[in-house]
Structure formats: C-alpha cells, structure tokens
C-alpha cells in the first residue's frame, strides 16, 4: 500500500475506532473526506505543532464540525494530541469533544457544530489577515501572509449565514480564502436531492468566487492540483467541490445516510477494515511508516515557524517602530492614556441619545485603539458607529465613490470601517472569526431587535470567550413609529440569558462613556452595549453619583437622607430618567427612596457580596424595577413582594413619547405604583 493511501486509511480507521468506542459520533464524513484532509494538512497547510498560536499560520476550519473525529486524527498524527485523547472521544473532560471546541483542544481554531457558522467565521479570519497585512507588511518583509482553509459540507452551504458570508467574501475579493466542499450528496435525513438541487458552482461563481470541481475525491493528485490553482487566485475566494463517498470503505453503508450520524457497528467496522486491507486489531493502530511520514510534516512546520521567526527579527531591525506596534496589536495592548480623550458630557436637560454619545466616544477612542475595526449591517447613519477618517475596508480601488455616513478615505484592506451590508447573520459570525484570528478588536452594530439574527454567533462568541463588541441601538419601544416589528421587548432578557455575555444598558451619555471603557478592556467574553435612539438628559453628576459606578454593574445613583429607605427603585437605561423624577417627587411627599442605576446585571453579579448588599440590602423588602422590556429575570432582584414594571407584550406604532406614556414609563405612574406597593405592605402588616 502506497504511503499516501496508507495515511488516508489511517485517518479513516482512527475516526471509525473513535466513533465505535464512544458508541457516538459521525463516521461518514471522515471516511469520505479523509483524502482531501490528508492532502491539505500534509502538503499545503502551514502550521507548527510546536507553536499552535503562531500568528502567521494558515487557519483551518472544520465547518462541518460533526466530522470532528477526522480533525482529531489529524491533530494526533501531526503532534497536537496524544493517542489517549482519541480513545476518550466524546467523554467528560476529554480534549476530543463531540464537535470541535476552541480553547479545549490544541490546533482547533474555532468552535463549530452549528452548520454555516464555521464557513462565516473563516471569512472573518481572512478579513483580519488582509487588514493586518495591509498595516504591517512592507516590500520584502511580509510578516502576515497566510491562507484560511475550511472543510465545508452540503449542510453548511444550505444555511443562510453561509450565503451571506459568501456574498461578502466575493465582494471583498478575499483571494486567500479556500474552502474544500465535501460534496457527498447526503444529509442526516437522506439524500440531498430531497432538499438541495441547485447548481452550487454557478451560485458561488455569481458571488464572485473561483470554483473548481474534483470529480474523484479519492485522488490525492487531482485534489492537490485544485488546491494549487486556488492558491494562485489573488482576487477571488475559492470553492473546490470534491465529489466524495460518505462512509467510504463500508461495504453496506457507503453512500447512505446510515453512515452519517451513528457508529458503523461491530460487524460493519470489521467488514470495513477487511475491505480496506486494514488489520482488525489492535484498535487505534498506527503503522510506524505512517508515524515516520507525519514526522516529516511536523518537521516542515517547525522549519516554517523558524523561518518566520527569522523574518520577524529582520522586520524588527528594519522597522523597529512597526515591530513594537505589531506586538501591541497581537496582545491587544492598550497604550497609556488610551481613555483620556473620552468626553465628559455636562448636565443637559435636553440631552442626547446614547447612540450619539457613543459615536463621539468611539471616535475619541479610535486614535488610541488602532486595532479597533468594525461596522454595521447597513445602518451606519442610524447606529452612528463610523470611525471617522479611518477609511473603508474594501479591495483596493483607484476611485472612491462616496458612501453615506463614512468619511472619505482610501479604499483598501487597511480601512477600519467594514460595510457588512444587510447581513446581520454573517456579521456576527465574521466578528467571531476576526477575534479568533487575533490582532484586532472587532465590533458590529445593528438595531437591538435584529440581535435575533445574530444570536447563534453571539452564543458562540460567549462559548469561546471572545473579545467582541456589539453596539445595539434603538433599544426599546421608544424608537417609536416603526412599530412592533422594530421595537425590542424580549431582547434584553434574551441576551442576558446567554452565559458569558455581558450586557450593558447605559442611562446617559456619561454612563455610555464608562460602558465603552468596560468594553475596550474586557478580556473574557463578548460585550453588548444597548443604546437609545431618543435623546435622554445628561444627569447632573454634581448632585448625583458619578457614572464610574457603572463598572460595578449597579450603584446608588440617588439616596434619601433617611437611615433606611421606604422603597428601593432599580432602573436601567433611559428609564432612569422617569425613575429619577419619581425619586424626587416621592421625597417631596415624605417617602424616602433609594434609586439604583443597574446598567449591567453581569457586572453586578461579579462584585463581592458585601458590595451587593450595600446596594440592594436584604432589609429593604419593598423594591420596584423599571425597564422598558420583558420583566423576565427582574424578580430575582425585587423579591416576592416587589413590583416589576416592564413590557410583556409587543409594542405599537406611535411617537416615542406616547408609547412611554401608554406603557406607564412616567414619573407619575412610578409614584403611583410605589404608593400602591407601600399601601399594600401596610395593609398586610395591619
């Protein structure tokens, strides 16, 4: 048996043994896609097992994450994983979980499983590569020069997020993005012809991709030639459609959906090994000649890593200032005084929208945070998230047609303003890919109600603990006349339900400034900033507590002189304003109250218990929460005897002021609810 065939079969058999021993998993894809994976990993992929985080490595994404056994077999043979971890496939605490998980397994570039997400994250990685290359590369000193590869499935290409990402990748001419399409015509429920009869090649050609077809998925030479041609493409991403046989080698299950999502079974494993000329025992058998062959692959990666290190040393000699900047970007290191230009907003009864304040804050930060990059899903004029003077992230052009909301600037991959188009699904996933790549701090923006489109990507960002910033504007029914389709109700609660996501809803312009400080520094997990469309007064901080209290999630904004307040009022965002007016009216009527601004539950829960009890003491039994959104979750803070003021129905089309009045977010209504609560409590005591 030739060495290539032997190595391909070891990938198949390790995968089969993993799935069979675990009695769980997907053997079909690894068996069919092993040849293309072998060719890519041994002949093209630039990686170094001795340094898995090498900045200039090629990235590989198994977007079809259900085929994880194939990736783990590759990672074992190339020196990332011990064989024992393959034997613990899908078991508690192993480094070989059911789908690839970032941070859990060395060599895994991103968490995949939800189909289409890996495809879109790869686009983000390729975009980050182009952005960094444009900033740092100099003639003869190309320290950023790598490809992003992916193995994608029929299922990936059916998902809408992949279509959005593919469209943008083609527009951006991402020539260093290459995807191998495992075209096996099988999904979990049966043959793809039941649901998938489109001409994939023509679709991707229409997106602006370079498309090739490999008719024999078991021919390493033909696969290698296709990858070589794809590498030669400078201005088009590439899709290589490789015709494969799911469950290849299984006498009874090859090319059937039975090979997709369940172990082959003891008898079929034996039949498959016999069919491929493989010994039945021992399990997880790796011939010595295969070990020797893959040692050469490991040595090549080590050599490539050494060459790049020498290149970096030469770069340092020639461009010491750039080399220093490179180190700062790779570590997302903030310079001293990075926050010094964030404006302080003086008290202003008229005020301004926190989205407008956010724009001023972002642009004060941008010169000090050059690795900040992002944009919106075609909503720049509304979300106010353009980085002025930082140019557009676009393929280089000789002409610069004007774009609404953006400052004139060079059209190049060095531009920091990404125009995602109306592609919220892809935007969320692309932000993840950029963060995973490293060297950039990505942000994305849309209306809060459209965070629903991004939810799978937000969830994955939280799962991977990525540094991603979301700017969600139009954060309540107060956006007004666009009506209930655009008015978020359940969205704040839905975001808070995601473990690891920090949600911040600032009350005024100065809280918005503090929120951005948190977002820029936050190192573990994504941040969601929720901003208003409508103007909100800027609180007089000489009369009330400083906005810096936001960093603790909740703080006492206003306090009555009484030793023990009669009622505790908790509010977030724009609802702080009627709550503040109610606080003052209650005081005039002899009712002592404490008003707590609570912009972030997540930040508050991280505080010491002593601080939390200072802000929300146990002995204050009467509490009222005020937030223009779903009431879900607030009972934790107000307790069984408290009052939760919110909205548990959809909104309506009307001016913002009328909506807030109709839904009861006025000082008069808050005072009335507090009095009723106090009266009810008094009656119970009596």
N, C-alpha and C positions, 0 to 999 in steps of 0.2 A: 504494500500500500504506500503510495507516494506521501511525502511529508505533509503537503497541503491537505490531501484527503484525510490523512490521519488526524491532523489538527482540527479539521472541521468536524469530524466524527466525535472527537473528544468533547467538543463544545456541546454536541447533541447529547452524548451519553451522560455527561455530568449534569446537564439540565434534566434529562429523564430520571436519573437517580435522585436528584434533589426533590423533584415533584413526587416521585413514588414513595420515598422515605417519609416525606412530610404528609403524604396522602392528601395533598392540597396543592393547587397551582395550575399553571398553564404550560403544558409541554409543547403544544403545537407550533407556536411561533418560533421558539428557539431551534426546533428541529428543522424548520423550513428556512429560517433566516441566518443560520449559522455560517454559510459560505460568505455572504456579504459582510457580516460582522467580522469574520476572520480576516478577510482581505483588508478591510478598513483599519482594523486595530493593529495588524502586523506590518502593513506595507505603506500606510498613509498617515495614520493618526500620530500627531506629535504630542507625546506625553511622557512624563517621567515619574515612575512609581516611587522613586526616592524623594520626590518633592511634588506631591499631588496638587499643591496650590501654586505651582509655578505660573506666574502671571501670563506668560506667552504660550502656554499650552493650547493645543486645539481643544475645543469643547465637544463632548459627545453627549447627546441626549437620547435616552431610550424613551421616546414619547409614548410608545406602546408599552407602558410600564408593566402590563400583565406578563410580559415576556422577561421578567426580571432574572429568571434563572440563567438566561443567556448572558446577561451582563455580569452576574456573579461568577460565572465560569470564566469569562474573560478577565475579570479582576483577580481571580485566583491565579490564573496562568501567567498574568503579567506582573504578579508580585504585590498586589494590593491586599489580598485576603488570604488567610490560611485555609487549608482544605477543611479543617474542623468547622469553619463557619458555613461552608456549603452543606455539611451534614446537619446543621441546625437551621436549615431553611424554614422560614415562616414560624420560628419558635420564639418564645418570650426571651427578650434580651439579646437576641442574635443580631449580627450585622448583616443579615440576609432576610430582611422583611419581605412580605408578600409583594409589595411594589417598592421601587427604589425610593429611598428617603435621604434627602440631603442632611448632612451632619451625622447620620447614623453609620454610613459606610464610606470608607475612603475611596475616592475615584468616582463617586456618584455626584454629578454636577447639579442635579435638581430633583425635587420630589415630583414624581409623575405617577400617573394612575388614571385620574380623570382625563379622558381622551381629548386631544386637541390642545391641552394646556402646555405640554412639553413642546409641541410644534410652535406655539406662540412665544414661549419663553426663549426658544432658540433665536427667534427674530430679535428679541431684546438683547441677547448676548452679542449677536452680530452687529447690532447698532452700537452697543458700548465699545466693541472693538474698533469700529470706524471712528467713533468720537475720540477715543484715546489716541489712536494712530494719527489723526489729524492734528492733535495738540502736541504730541511728543516726537513723532518721527521726523528725522532730518535726513537729507540725502546721504546714503552710506551708513546711516545709523537708525535702522528700522527696528526699534525695540518692541513694537507692537505689530505683529504680522502673523495672525493665525486664523484658522478656519473654525467654523461652527458646523458640526455634523449632527445629523439626527437620523434615527430609525423610526419611521412613521408607518402607521397601519391604515387599512381601509377605514376603520372606525375613527381614527384621527382626522382623516380627510372629510368625513361626513359632518363632523362637529363645526358649528358656525364660527367658533372662535378661531379655528384654523383658517377658515376662508377669509376672515377679516385680516388676520395676521399675514396671510399670503399676499393679499391685495396690497397691503402697505409695504411689505418686503419688496415686491416687484416695483412699486413706485419709487422706492428708495434705492433701487439698483444695488442690492446687497450681494455683490459678487462672491463674497467669501462664506456664503451660506449654502450648504449642500445637504439635501435630505435624500436618504435611501427609502424608497417606498416599498414595503413588503406587500406586494400585490398577489395575495393568495386566494382572493375571492371568497373568503369565509369569515363570518362573524359568529358570535355566540349562538344566535338563534337559527343559523343556517347559512345558505349561500347568499352572497352579496347581491346576486341578481334579483332577489326579492325586494331589495330596497335601494339599489345602487347601480344604475345602468348608464350613468353619464359618462362622457368621454373626459376622463381626468386629465389626460395630456393636453387636450385643447383648452380646458379650463385654466390650467396653470400657464399655458402659453399666453392666454388672454390676460392673465395677471402680470405678464412680463417676465416669466421665468424661462430658463433654459431647460428643456425637457428631453430626456433620453429614455429609451426602453431597452432593458436587458431581457431577452426572451428566455434565456436559460439561467435560472437562479442558482444552479449548481456549478457554473463555470467561473472559477476564480479569475481567469484571464479576461473574460468579457466584462466582469464586474470591475476589475482594476482599470481597464481601458476607459470605462464610463466615468469612473471617479477622476481619472487623469484629465479627461476632457472637461469635466465640471470645474476642476481647479483652474483651468485656463480661462474660464469665464471671468471677466473683470467687472462687468456691469449688469450681470443678471444672476439672481439666485438660481440654484439648480435643483431639479427634482429628477431622480433616477428611479424609474419604475422597474422593479426587479420581479419578474414572474417566478414565484416560489410555490412550493407544495407544503401546505401546513401538515405537520406531523410526518415530515419526510422520513422514510425508512420503516414506518409502521405498516406491516402488511395489511391490516384490516382498517386502520383509522386514518391513513394518509388521505389528504384532500377531503376529509369530512369534518363537520363541526364538532364531532365527538373528541377530536384531538385538541380542540381549542382550550377548554376550561376545566379539565379534570384529568387525574392521573391515568396513564395508559392501562394500568392493571398488571398484576404479576405476570400473567401469561403473555400479554402483549409486549411487555418490556423484554421478556426472554425472546420472543419472536423477532422483535425489532433488532436486538443485539445480534441475533443469528443472521438476520437479513443483511446487516451492515458489516458482518465479519468481525464482530466485537466479542471479547470473552464475557461469559455470563457472570463470572466472579473474578476478582472481588468487585464490589460496588465502588464507585468513585475511582476507578482505575485510571491512572495517568501514565502512559508509557514513557520510558526515560528519553527516547528520542524527541518526544513532544516537549518534555522539560527542557532539553538542550536547545530546541528550536526557539522556544519562548524566552530563554535566557538571552538569546541574541537580540530579541525585541527589547528586552529590558535594558540591555547594554546600549542599544541605539538610543533609547530615551534618555539614559544617563548622559550619553555623549552630547545629545542635542541640548540638554539642560546646561551642561558645562559650557558649550559654545555660546549659548545665550548669556550666561553669566559674564563671560569674557567680553561679549558685545556690550553689556551694560557697563562694565568697567571702562571700556573705551568711550562710551557715551558720557560717562561721568567726567572723564578727562577733557573731552571736547565741549561739553555743555554742563558745567557744574551747577548752574542755577536751575536748569531744566531737570537735572537729576534730583536735586533737592525737592523740587515741585513734584516730581514723579513719586517720590517716597511719601509725600504728604497726601497725594491723591490716592495712592494704593491703600493707605491706612485711614482714609477719610479724616485726616488730621486737621482740626480747626486752628487757625492762627490766633495768636494773642490779640485780644480786642476785636474778635470777629463780630461781636454783638454791639459794638459801640455806636454804630450809626442807626440802629433801630430807633425810630422816632418815638418821643413821648407825646401823647396827644393831650392837650389841655382840656379842662372841663368844657363841655359844649352841650347845651340842652338840645340843639338840633341834631348834633352828632353826625355820624356817617356809618354806612353799612360795614360790618366786619369784613366782608369780601373786599371792599375798597381799601380799608385799613390794611388788609392782608397784602394787597398789591404793593402798597408803599413799603411795608415791612420786608417782603420778598426782595424788592429791588434795593433796599438798604443792605440786605444780607448778601446779595449776589456777588458783589465785587470781592467779598471776603471768603466766599464759598464757591470757588470756580468749578468744582466738580458737581455742582447742583445742575441738573438737567431735567427737563420735562415739558409738559404742555397739557392741553385739554382735548377732549373729544369734540372738537369743532365749536367750542364755547368760549374762546378767549375773550370776546367782548363782554360776556356775561359773568364769567368766573374771575376775571381780572388777574390772570396768572401768567402774563407775558413777562419774560425777563428782558427788560429794555436794553437795547444796544448789544445783545448777546448773539444776534444772528439766528438764522433758521437752520435746523438740522435737515439738510437736503443734499442730494447729489450735486456736485459742483456744476455751476452753470455760468454762462457768460452774461446772461441778462437776469435781472432781478425784478420780476413783476411784483407789484405791491401786494401785501397780504394784510387784510383788515386786522388791526389790533397789534401788529408787530412793527417794531422799529426797522427801518432799512438796515440791511447788513449783508454780509457775504452769504451767498448760498453755498454752503459747504458742510461737510460732516463735522466741522468744528462748531457749528451753531448749537446753541443750548436750548432753543425753542423747538420742541417737536410738535408737528401738526399731525395728530393722530387721525384726523377725520372723524366721521361719525362711527367710531369703532370702540365703544366702551369695553366690550368683551376683550378685545385684543389689547387695548391699552393696559388693563390691569395685569395681564399676563406678561406683556412686554416689560412693564416696570419690574416685575419679578426677575425676568431674565437679565435686565441691566444690573439689578442689585446683586444677583448671583455672579455675574461676570466679575464685578469688583471694580474699584477705581472711580465709581460715580455714585451720587446720591440722587435717585430718581424721584420725581413727583408726578402726579397726574390729577386732573381736575374734571369734574362734571357736576351736574346738579345732584343733590343728595338722593333724590328719588331714583336716579339712574345708577346708584350704587348697586341696585339689584342686578344689573347687567354684569357687574364686576365681582359679584360675591364669590364665585369659585376661586378666582385669582386672589382675592383678599384673604380667603380662608387658607389658601396655600402659602401666602406670604406670612401669615401668622404661624402656620405649622412649621415653616422653615426659619422663623425668627429673622426675617429680612428687614433691612433698613429701607423702607418705602414710605413715602408721604402721600396721603390723599387729601386733596382740598375739595370738600363737598360744600357747595354753596346752595343758596335758596333752601335753607334748612328747615322750613316749617310752612304751615298753611299761609303764613304772612307773605309768601311770594305772590299771592293774590289771584288776579283774574284768569291765569292759565288753567285754574281749576284743579279738581281732584286727581287728574292723571299726572299732574306735575307736583302736587303737594305731598311731601313725605309725611307719613303718620307713624307707621310701624318701623320705619327705617333706623331710627336711633336705637331702639330696643334690639332690632335685628343685628346691628353692628356690635352692640355691647355683648351680645350672646356669643360672639366669636372669641374663643380663648386666645389670649396673646395679642389681641388688637387693642390699642389704647385709643379711646375716643375722647376728644376734647371739644367742648362747645363753649367758646368764649362769650362773655357777656357784653364786652365793649371793645373799643379799639386797643386799649392798653392790655386787656386780657389777651387779645389776639396777638399782640407782640410777645407776650410771655408764652403763649401757645407755640409760636414759631420757634422760640428759644428751646422749648422742650423737644420739638420735632427734629430740629437740626442736631441736637445732642443725643437723642435717644438711640441706643445701640442694640437693643434686642427687641425685635418685633416692629411691625408697621404702626403708623400713627394716622388717625383720621381727624382732620380739622373740619369742624362744621361751622360754616359762615352764613351770615344773614344776607338776604337780598336787600331788605329795607334798612334805612338809617336807624341807628339806635343811639341815644345820648351817650356822651362820654362821661363816665362817673367822676365826680369831684373827689380825687384821692386825698385831698387835704381834710375832707370831712369823713371819708370812709376808708376802709383798709386798703393797703397797697395791692396792686394787681399781681405782685410777685407771689401772692398766696396761691395762685393757680398751680404752681409747681407741686403743691401738696394735694391737688385734686379737689379739695374743698377747704374753704376758710371762712371765718366770721367776717362778713362784709360790714354789717351794722349791728350794734348791740345796744340794748336798752340799759339804763342805769340801774335797773333792779338787780338784786343779787341772784334771783332766779327768774328767768323769763316765763311768762304765762304760756307762750307758744313759740315753737321753733319753725321757721319758714325756710325751706330748701328750694332753690331755683337754679336754672341753668340758662345760658344764652340770653336771648332777647327778653325772656320772661323775668329776668332780674329787674327790668325797668318797672313794670306794674307792681312787682313784689316790693321794690324799694319805696314806691309811692304808698303802698298799703302799709308798710312798716311805719312810715311817718304818720299816716292817719291813725293807726292803732295807738301810737304813742300819744297823740293829741287827745285820744279818748280814754287815756289811762290804762291801756292794755300794753303790758311790756312784751316785747318780742325780740327774738334774735333772727337775723337774716343771714343765711349761709349761701354763698355762691359756690356751686358744686359743678364746675365745668367738666370734671373727669372722675367717674367712679373708679376707673382702673388705677389712676394715680393715688386716689384717696385710700384704696384698699392696700396699697403698698406702704402706707405710713404706719409708724408704731401705734400700738393700741392706745397708749397714753394720749397721743395727739388726737386720734379719732374720737376718744371720749371727751376731750376738751371741746371739740367742735360739735359733736352730737352726743351730749351727756345722756346717760340712761335715765336720770331722774326727770328729764323733761318728757313727759308722756304725750303731750299734745303737739303733734307735728303736722305740717302741711307741706306737700311738694307741689311745685308748679313747673310744668314743662309742656310745651305745645306739641305733644306726640303721645304715642301709646303709653298707657300707665304701667305696663308690664315691668316688673322689677322694682318699682319705687316702694312697694310695701315693705321691703327689707329695711328701708331707712325710716319710714314713718311709723311702722309698727301697726298692730291690730286696731289701735284706737285712733289712728291718724287719718288724714284726708289726702287723697291723691287727686290733684287737678291736672287733667290731661285731655287727650282726644282719642277715643276708642271707636271712631267711625271715620269714613272718608270725608275729605273736605268739600269745598264748593267753590264755584266761580263767583268771585266778588272782590272788591277792593280789599287790601290787606287790613285796613282799619276796621272795616265792617266785619270781616271774618274773626278778628281777635275779639271784638265785642260780642259777636254771636256765640263764640266758643268760651266766653267767660274770662278772658285774659285781660281784665281791667282791675285797677286798684279797688274800685267799689265792690266788685264781685268777690275779690280775695278777702276784703274786710268782712263782707257778709258771711263768707264761708268760715272764716276764723271765729267770728262771733257765734255762729251756729254750733261750731265744734265745742267752743268753751261752754255754751249753754247746755249742750247735751252732756258734757262731762260733769257740770254742776248738778244737773238733774239726777245723774246716776249716783253721785255722792249723797244727794239728799234722800 
